[in-house]
Amino acid sequence: MALFDVIQYDGDNGTFLWKHPSEDFNMLSQLIVHQSQEAVFLKDGRVLDLFGPGRYTLDSDNLPLLSALVNLPFGGTSPFHCEVYFINKSDQMAIKWGTDSKVEYLEPTYRFPIQIGACGEMSLRVRDSYKLLTRLVGVDDVLTREGLSRYFRSAVITRVKTCLAQYMRESGVSIFEIDSHLEALSQKLQEQLAPDFEEYGLSLERFYVMTVLKPEEDPTYRKFKDLYFRQYADIAEAELRQRVSAIDQATAAQKLTAQAKAMAEKRSIEGYTYQQERTLDVAEAMAGSGGAGALGSMGMELGIMTGVSRQVGQVMDSVLRTPASPPPGTVPPPAASATAPAEGAAAFCGNCGHAFAGSENFCPKCGGKRSRP
């Protein structure tokens, strides 16, 4: 068999492990180990010397275990026999997995039996080359991604089926909501599967559940699916109506507030208050009413319904003290009491509009003199 002077990996990056085709080498041969690789020397099934990334000249100094085993001489280009494996220690991503059949369980929300499956991808990395060689590879010359998937297919399927049903049962997640829980489900499955891979020197870097397979063709499943989405559509519609109503109420309140502020600003510019405006309104209403009885009734209604200020009461009292014109042919009433205003005296203050209650000569509100003829 030909002797190789240069020992290096010759293949793609999608391979976990590759055995060099030759088993006979010369001392002082060149060993080239690329980044994210390890080279392992075996003799009679025993793992001897291991090399990380770099370029090496093989001699008895860097092959101490092999030299002791085969009694290699110091110096020279003596041939020796051994196996050389190259281990790819980079992340092997997007390794696909999937359940071979569906698992049956009782849907936790609506309590109907359902069959589901799952599929996704995972990422693996070699952590311990010794474990990988001695516990998994055996006599294989190459370990590809597909080959590794076959090794662990049964373990992955069993774990996924068990954990999937268990997770949905314990968490109470409905089958119609499971897609929003894929991240949590993936994390739980990664924790469950990691020890299975570690036993063989592999690290499960990532595990993704990308799809939960649902029985879309099952009439029972379709019925409960329609019920579920109808229920949440009704809830969403009711919440939307409630929000629209709240917005309408807020808009109406803002409109009333704006109108009130505008009226207050108008009164301020024109120099009067709300109480004065109401006083004038009541006075005008009394002037247009039909006698003392109607005025008394109006005063009672205003007092009950609006609680108009004391000025309104004073105006009403003043008007009520002034007798209505007697009908033709009746005897006039006795003369007014001493407290009645003098004949011809003004009923309202000419300065502030305050209604006089009796015969006072000065306005009790602004101090202005009462006008007389």
Secondary structure, DSSP 8 states (H G I E B T S, - for coil): ---EEEEE--S-TTEEEEE-S--EEEEEEEEEE-TTEEEEEEETTEEEEEE-SEEEE-STTT-HHHHHHHT--SSS--EEE-EEEEEE-S-EEEEEEE-SS-EEEE-TTT--EEEEEEEEEEEEEE--HHHIIIIIITT-SEEEHHHHHHHHHHHHHHHHHHHHHHHHHHH---TTTGGGGHHHHHHHHHHHHHHHHHTTTEEEEEEEEEEEE--TT-HHHHHHHHHHHHHHHHHHHHHHHHHHHHHHHHHHHHHHHHHHHHHHHHHHHHT--HHHHHHHHHHHHHHTS-SHHHHHHHHHHHHHHT---HHHHHHHHHHHHS-----TT--------TTS--TT--SB-TTT--B--SS-SB-TTT--B----
